[in-house]
Amino acid sequence: MGAELSKTSMMDETSDEPPTSAVLLDNCHFSQVVFNNVEKFYVPGGDVICYYTLTQNIVPRGKDWVGIFRVGWKTTREYYTFMWAPLPSDAPSDTAVQQQIQFKAYYLPKDDEYYQFCYVDQDGVVRGASVPFQFRAETEDDILVVTTQGEVEEIEQQNKNLRKENEELKASCASLEKQNISLQKDLNKTQELQNSLESLRSNTEKLELELNSLKKENEHLKELDDCREGELHQLKEQIQNVTSDKERLETRLKTALEHMDQLQSQVLNYEKEVENLSHMDHDKTEQLESLKEENRQLRLSGTQQQQNRDLMKELEEQKRLFQILQTKKNEADEENQKLREENEVLRHILQAGEVSSFCVVSPAQAPVPGPGPEGGGLLFGNPYCAAGANLGAGAADIASIRKCPMCDEVFLEEIETSQYEAHVQSHLLKCPVCSETFEKSNKQVFDDHIFCHGLEQF
């Protein structure tokens, strides 16, 4: 459980897991990294510094790591905790390099089992292992050890034997290492050859597929070539036809250009005639200018002759309409002048406040203008005065009234003059341009009058 916690803590710190392998101990290379100054035991609660030497037989890489393993481990997946191995500074590749790593106390084992340091490369293969050590407190037995001279000599002899055995093991490891390197090279070459063979097979299959595809494409291209030859023959015939059409069109274009020159001279004559017409009617100047612009645009097309004829017809029609409108305008002006004179008479009557006396008669009796002093002294008599059957019979029932000259409606004396005038004005239409008045019953004359003002603006 402690090992799992340490692994989790280290993963949190490094944010990555070390590369491991299921390679057994027999296939590891323990002599490429040598661990130095390894203590027999380390006191719990303190940091541990691991010292090691990188020999010239190993090339360190970025994912190499140093782990603490419990003695008896089989694969590199059984590490307790680990630290990433720092890359050495620039140094010759044929010399040994001294390195060190510090393990924090928090991640170290808490039991008194035997552990050892192991250097693992980024392929998950062990490249070196230290002697076993423990994590426990220091005791008096560890401080003072008393031995006899014979025991010392025996220990020294054992050390000599162990050193000799160690040298033999190192030599054997070196020999095995060389054999392993040679086998590894042969294995790599075999693997490369096998990969090359597989690649060649794959390329051969691809080439065969491409060859088949090229054959099919070649057949398709031959079919397309036959079709293209037929299309080329048709294109040649079309080119010949287009050439002959071009010659005919050039001839027609030349004729059209000559005809255009004639039309241009005619257009110039038309322009002179239009200018003369513009002097006859100043109100049509702007319309003639637009016609000139249309004539210029028509000059660039091949159908300007017909359009000029249409324009001349339209101009003649407009002149005829203008003459008709002018005649109507003159007639309307004459009638307006008469109405204006009548309105002046009525206006004088209203301004003077004259009152016309009418005899109260039955509706069946027709009003008759009365000459004499009752007419108010008017030159043509009072048009609002009417008498009964007998003017001299008596004036006992005579009442003073006013009569509308438009609708013959009778207004009593009690009716205010402003109301009477408003009634009379309701029968009239006033021009908003010249203030001339017209009867509503003759609205067509009023509309023609307004239309003539509209023509004057052009």
GIKACOR-V388643 format. One line per field, one symbol per residue. ss: DSSP state (H for helix, E for strand, - for the rest). burial: # if it has 9 or more other C-alpha atoms within 8 Angstrom, else .. Layout:
ss=???
burial=???
This chain:
ss=-HHHHHHHHHHHHH----------HHH---E-EEEE----EE-----EEEEEEE----------EEEEEE-----HHHEEEEEE------------EEEEEEE-HHH------EEEEEEE-----EEEE---EEE----HHHH-----HHHHHHHHHHHHHHHHHHHHHHHHHHHHHHHHHHHHHHHHHHHHHHHHHHHHHHHHHHHHHHHHHHHHHHHHHHHHHHHHHHHHHHHHHHHHHHHHHHHHHHHHHHHHHHHHHHHHHHHHHHHHHHHHHHHH-HHHHHHHHHHHHHHHHHH----HHHHHHHHHHHHHHHHHHHHHHHHHHHHHHHHHHHHHHHHHHHHHHHHH----EEE-------------HHH----------E-----------EEEEEE------EEE----HHHHHHHHH--EEE------EEEHHHHHHHHHHHHHHHHH--
burial=..#..##.###......####.#....#########.#...###...#.#######......########....##..#######..........##.#.#.###.##.....#########.#######.#####...............#.................#..##..#..............................................................................#...#..##..#...#..##..#....###..#..##..#..##....#..##..#.............##.##..##..#..##........##.....####.........##...####...##.#####.........#.#####......#........##.##..###.#.....###...#.##.###.##....#
